[in-house]
Amino acid sequence: MRRYVIAGNWKMFKTRGEAINFLLQVSDKVPSQYDVESVVCVQAPMLRDCVKRQGDNLRIGAQNMHFKDSGAYTGEVSAALLEELEVSYVIIGHSERRQMFNETDETVNLKIKQALNYNLKPIICVGESLEIREAGTTKEFVENQVVKALDGISKEACQELIFAYEPIWAIGTGKTATKEIAEETCKDIRNIIENLYDKETAQKVRIQYGGSVNPGNIDELLSQEDIDGALIGGASLDAEKFLYMVNAALKQ
Ligand code: 13P
């Protein structure tokens, strides 16, 4: 049985004060980590304050990090610093970073390795644009992203990873993938991992769906066999909605 992971990606939303307010509302209400892993990924400057207020069961994640230990990389954040701040998760390769900040399959691969070196759990984002979906090449496109992400990653390390299938056309558009479409690609990702490693590894990897997930659609998405959680943008900013969605995973 794979444990559900419900992660909020707050992107460049919320000030420190707003974030603390949210954590005060939710941190003692989220279920035990042993039942559902609940995470919110916040802007880097407030990671420390959020970790201090995460409570026993909510975890804090970063939205990006650099793949080098240290160096002249103005504006970047190192994995060593994230580990020191007791950050637990890091989103890697979000489509917004791929599209706007030159993230490539190669840097995604380097970042996954770096995150693992520093005890951070990577949430690796993959997913196709509308053009690719309409051209009917989603499977090949996502396969290429997954294979390149996993280059040089051991079977044991792979088993700890979390993938997030986020079709770009569903992000922030209110156009959620149907549960069938979401399940189809999440299953494809699991099959790719089985082909690269083995069945045991494929069964252990968690695969989230992301793209306009909200309290109205999360139950049916999580009911799918290969969907092990959600990576949620807009709806995760609201404390009540976030708690609803975490509890939806608990009920499955
Ligand atoms: P929305 O839930 O706002 O569509 O964002 C999804 C996302 O990009 C999460 O990483």
Residues whose N, C-alpha, C, O or C-beta is under 5 A from the ligand:
A	BS01	13P	N9 A170 I171 G172 T173 G210 G211 S212 V213 L231 I232 G233 G234 A235
